[in-house]
Amino acid sequence: MRLPRRQFLHLAAGAAALPVVSRSARGQTYPSRPVRCIVAFAAGGTNDIVARLIGQGLSERLGQPVIIENRPGAGSNIGTEVVVRAPPDGYTLLMAGTPNAINATLYEKLSFDFIRDIAPAAGILRVPLVMEVHPSVPVHTVSEFIAYAKANASKMNYASAGVGGVTHVSGELFKILAGVEMRHVPYRGAGPALTDLLGGQVQMMFDIMPSSIEYIRAGKLRALAVTTATRSKALPDLPSVGDFVPGYEASAWLGVGAPRNTPADVVGKLNKEINAVLSDPKMRVRIADLGGTVLAGSPADFGKLIADETEKWAKVVKLSGAKPE
């Protein structure tokens, strides 16, 4: 049974407040051994890159190694379940992200409920996707792309890193709001999808910015717009898709979660130290280079983001009829 959104936000807010009035012995000594952070995707992707960046700084702050462990599979569900089933002691964490919010609706039968079973600890960043095409596609703006897609509906396709991921549902949201038809071509990861996009086997993609930005800067891909409501400092000349398609907004976000019932003071300590890592000027520059915007904030702030994103993508999944592979 899903936890009602209002109750979830109330619990997240309560978790943020509890450390002020209650300090357990466990929280005071945490951590006394290495901490695992589960990345539910293969090494080399955006989730992995960010986890290793944050993990290095967090290790220094906590005085214990933060070990990044990749557990890919089932659209992030395998890695997420590892954390859900782990002891709630703060020694097994999850690099949580947009797929967790999407999967809540995409998968009809999961052995866990993300909102109920993962305690939000800290938001890390939000990053745009880029609407991009192979240079052979004769368009340079979103408006030109829409016109071209409507005139060539039978042969238009777009790549994604897999069914149900943010690179998929962002394309489905575009189809719904722009009124165009495109065939979805799913791949097993962003790497293979980009390889075929670079080779011209597929025509366009909504890709998370860190994966594509160097190809865009090198002229190997043509970027049309970013998917966030505002422009990105990393690619400041690109407009927003929403400038051409009213109501369109999509982004990928990442944060750290822990198993439910993790002591509130442990969650509070993680939040404090992650926010300290994110406040470092060098870290902010590195995140900006990836096209990201720092989130930081309280556990309750991160909990609200999760709830809002789960509600938003549920509508897109249902309207598009997307099904897991």
PyMOL commands that set and color helices and strands:
alter all, ss='L'
color gray80, all
select helices_A, chain A and resi 5-21+25-29+46-62+74-84+98-106+114-117+142-151+153-155+166-178+190-199+209-217+241-243+264-279+281-289+299-320
alter helices_A, ss='H'
color red, helices_A
select strands_A, chain A and resi 35-39+66-70+92-97+118-133+157-160+183-186+204-208+222-226+251-259+293-296
alter strands_A, ss='S'
color yellow, strands_A
deselect
rebuild
show_as cartoon
